[in-house]
Amino acid sequence: MKKKRKKIKCSKLCFLKSNIYRYAKEVSHAIRYIALLCVTFSTGAVIFGYLTFMSVSSILFMSVSSVSTVLRVYSIIMHDF
């Protein structure tokens, strides 16, 4: 009888260990997926921010260069009169 109890206890203990191991495995997978999502979104945000900055800076550069061109033309016209 004592041996059967030990086997029952061992099987319950093994079952509990396997459930805990399975739960820990699922939690570690969930943490990996969350970390992957964070890295993906932060990389996307950096790329989107860089592209936005480059487009704004090119617009500003074009507007500054066009203003300077207009001023040059205006000064040439005024200088001729």
C-alpha positions as CSV (number, residue, x, y, z in Angstrom):
1,M,0.0,0.0,0.0
2,K,2.8,2.4,0.8
3,K,4.3,2.0,-2.6
4,K,1.0,2.8,-4.3
5,R,0.8,6.0,-2.3
6,K,4.2,7.0,-3.4
7,K,3.4,6.3,-7.0
8,I,0.2,8.3,-6.7
9,K,2.1,11.2,-5.1
10,C,4.7,11.0,-7.7
11,S,2.2,11.0,-10.5
12,K,0.4,14.0,-9.0
13,L,3.7,15.8,-8.4
14,C,4.8,15.0,-12.0
15,F,1.5,16.2,-13.3
16,L,1.8,19.4,-11.3
17,K,5.4,19.9,-12.5
18,S,4.4,19.4,-16.1
19,N,1.5,21.9,-15.7
20,I,3.8,24.5,-14.2
21,Y,6.4,23.9,-16.9
22,R,3.8,24.3,-19.6
23,Y,2.5,27.5,-18.0
24,A,6.0,28.8,-17.7
25,K,6.6,28.0,-21.4
26,E,3.5,29.8,-22.4
27,V,4.4,32.9,-20.3
28,S,7.9,33.0,-21.8
29,H,6.4,32.8,-25.3
30,A,4.0,35.7,-24.5
31,I,6.9,37.8,-23.2
32,R,8.9,37.1,-26.4
33,Y,5.9,38.2,-28.5
34,I,5.4,41.3,-26.5
35,A,9.1,42.2,-26.7
36,L,9.0,41.6,-30.5
37,L,6.0,43.8,-30.8
38,C,7.7,46.6,-28.9
39,V,10.8,46.4,-31.0
40,T,8.7,46.4,-34.2
41,F,6.7,49.4,-33.2
42,S,9.7,51.4,-32.0
43,T,11.6,50.7,-35.2
44,G,8.5,51.7,-37.2
45,A,8.2,54.9,-35.2
46,V,11.9,55.8,-35.7
47,I,11.6,55.2,-39.5
48,F,8.4,57.1,-39.7
49,G,9.8,60.0,-37.7
50,Y,13.0,60.1,-39.8
51,L,11.0,60.1,-43.1
52,T,8.7,62.9,-41.7
53,F,11.7,64.9,-40.6
54,M,13.4,64.5,-44.0
55,S,10.3,65.5,-45.9
56,V,9.8,68.6,-43.7
57,S,13.4,69.6,-44.0
58,S,13.3,69.2,-47.8
59,I,10.2,71.4,-47.9
60,L,11.8,73.9,-45.7
61,F,15.0,73.8,-47.8
62,M,13.0,74.3,-51.0
63,S,11.0,77.2,-49.5
64,V,14.2,78.9,-48.2
65,S,15.9,78.4,-51.6
66,S,12.9,79.7,-53.5
67,V,12.7,82.7,-51.2
68,S,16.4,83.5,-51.7
69,T,15.9,83.1,-55.5
70,V,12.9,85.5,-55.4
71,L,15.0,88.0,-53.4
72,R,17.9,87.8,-55.8
73,V,15.6,88.4,-58.8
74,Y,13.9,91.3,-57.0
75,S,17.3,92.8,-56.1
76,I,18.5,92.5,-59.7
77,I,15.3,94.1,-61.0
78,M,15.5,96.9,-58.5
79,H,19.2,97.4,-59.2
80,D,18.5,97.9,-62.9
81,F,16.0,100.7,-62.3
